Amino acid sequence: MFQYHFSANLVEQLLQFAGNTFVHTKKDVLIHQDEPLSKLILVRSGTVSFSYDVGNGRRLLLGQLDCNNTLIGEIEALNNHPCTYTVTCLNEVQYNLIELKHWRQLLLDQPELSLYTAQTIAAKFIENQKVNLDKLLLPLSYNIAKDCLMRAENSNPTLLRAYSTVNAEAERFATTERAYRRVVTELVDKGLIIRTPDGLKPVEIDALDDFVDSFAC
């Protein structure tokens, strides 16, 4: 899904400008949506959640990200755009703040880092766009089934994790809790998925794969 890895070389060089290490606790906000970004955030450890609020009581959650020297705000740092998402701590988060001028100078001085960063951001954007278009154009049953299938087949540690509560999962699919419960029940009744303490799991991967593929016909 979303790739948040950055060059270890870049992170190592950024740490030269890191200064003090800060700690936020659960429910603290690292970045607020629509606020200007003054410094790049280098999250050393901890788990964060990304959300987008349209102001009418509805919210889109992107998932949980387990951070390990993860840069947050890199797109806004490049184009001087206000923060797109609110980033909230889900447990204790340790981070450093990097002056934007240091980040930009490193990219100017080292073309290979610029290229790597551009490729990472482009990959993130393309995957994000595809997920959002699927949510817009395809039924909720497809999106829930596809997400369940993807998580069963993907062990990538940078994959944004699902949430443990139904209301948060509904917001991750940009729907209501009632609609989410109804579709999950339908998929369970069809014998495609099961509910577990660790979230939704396929009953049989090939059958779930066939169900997802059926929407392409």
VENBEL-V985479 format. One record per run of one state. SS is the DSSP state (h for helix, s for strand, l for the rest). FROM is the first residue (numbers start at 1). TO is the last residue. Records with the same first field share a line. If there is no record, write none. Layout:
SS=FROM-TO / FROM-TO
//
This chain:
l=1-7 / 18-20 / 25-28 / 32-38 / 54-58 / 68-69 / 73-73 / 80-85 / 90-92 / 110-110 / 138-139 / 154-160 / 162-165 / 173-176 / 190-192 / 197-198 / 203-204 / 217-217
h=8-17 / 74-79 / 100-109 / 111-137 / 140-153 / 166-172 / 177-189 / 205-216
s=21-24 / 29-31 / 39-53 / 59-67 / 70-72 / 86-89 / 93-99 / 161-161 / 193-196 / 199-202
//
